[in-house]
Every structure is written in structure tokens, then in C-alpha cells.
Amino acid sequence: MIGFLSSQSPETVSEPLRGFRQGLKEFGYVEGENVAIDYRFAQNQVNRLPELTAELIGLRAAVITSMDNASTAVAKTATAAIQSGLVLLPVSHGRAAT
């Protein structure tokens, strides 16, 4: 299962999410067919991000991905102690090298 974390609302990230799903599809992963995605949105309440990240970790997400700096930073910190955890960092936000 892929965990998706955002500090924003679903409406705000609908277009980037479409691109995310399309990118997964290009690699053979189709939501609801051969991959599950569990979404968590903080609705612009960044203080909720640690709780939402903990939920995804508790659900044993194989990967946690995010598209904004706030959620990426929280997920990166929360998963630092988990050896099997992986956070996909958005290159466009300067959190990961290309």
C-alpha cells in the first residue's frame, strides 16, 4: 500500500494527484487493481501532519509519498527510525536530488 500525505486539501492537489496516478500507471500500477493508495489530507492544518503520518505508518504503508514541503518534512522525520520505511521526496521542492 502506498501512503499519500498532504498538508493541503484533496481539491488543492487534484491535478498533481492525477499526474501521480498517471505516473504509477506508466509503471504498471493501477489504483484499485494492483496497488492501493491510502490518502491523508491535513486540510491546511499542518499540526495534524504528525498524527496523519503515524496513521499511515500504523497501516504499514510500504511507501509514503507527498507533494509539499511541510508533509515531506514530517514524513521524513517520522520514518527516519523505520528501516523498511521509504519516503518519496519531491525533487521539485528541493528535498531530493535528481
N, C-alpha and C positions, 0 to 999 in steps of 0.2 A: 504494500500500500504506500502511496505517495502522500505525504502530508503537505498541504499548501497553507502557508501562513501569510497574512497581510494585515498591516496596520489600518488599512482603508476599508471601504465597504465593497460588496460584490459589484455594485453598479459602477464604481470608480475604476475597477480593474477588469471590467468585462472584455474590453478589446485586447489587452495583454493576455488575458486568460485564453481567449480564442487562439491567439498565436502560440501559447504554451501547449494547448491541446493539439494544435496542428503540428507542432514540432514533435510531440510524442508520437503522433500518427505516422509521421515520416520515418520514424524508427520502429514502426510496427506495433506501437502501444495505443490501444483504443479504450478510452474510459468506458467502463461498464462491460467490456468484452474480455480483455485480458489484463487490465490494470484498474485498480480502484484509487480514487483520489478523495481524500478527506480534507475538507476546507475549513479553515478557521479565519474569521474576519474580526478585527478589533473595533471596527466602526469608528475609527479615528480616536480611540481611547487607548493610547499606547501603553498605559499602565496595565492593560489586560493582556498584553503580549506574553509575559512570563507564564500566566495561567493557561493561555491557549497553546503555548509551546509544550507545556507539561502534559496537556491533554493528548497532543499528537505523539509525544514520547510514550505516554501510557498506552496508546493504541498500537504501539510498536511499529510506527511508520519506518519503512526501510530507508526512506529519503524524506527530508524536509526541504522544501523549496520556498523561496519568497521573491518578491519583486520590488521591495522597497528597503531603504537603509535601516529603518527602525526595526522591522521584523527580522531582517537578516542579522543584525547585531545581537538581538535577543536569542534567536535560534542558534547562532554560532556559539554564544556563551553557554547556553543550556546544554548543548550537545558536546561540548569540549571534553567532558568526562566520560562520554559514552563511546567506547571503542568501535562499536558497529554502526554508530550514527553517522550520517552524511548530510551535509547542508549544501545545496546547490546555490552558490553565491552569484548574484547578478553582476556580470562583468561591466555592464553599463553604469553601475553605481560605484565602481571603483573598489569593490570588495574582493575581487578575484582577478588574477592575471589572465590574459587570453591564452 
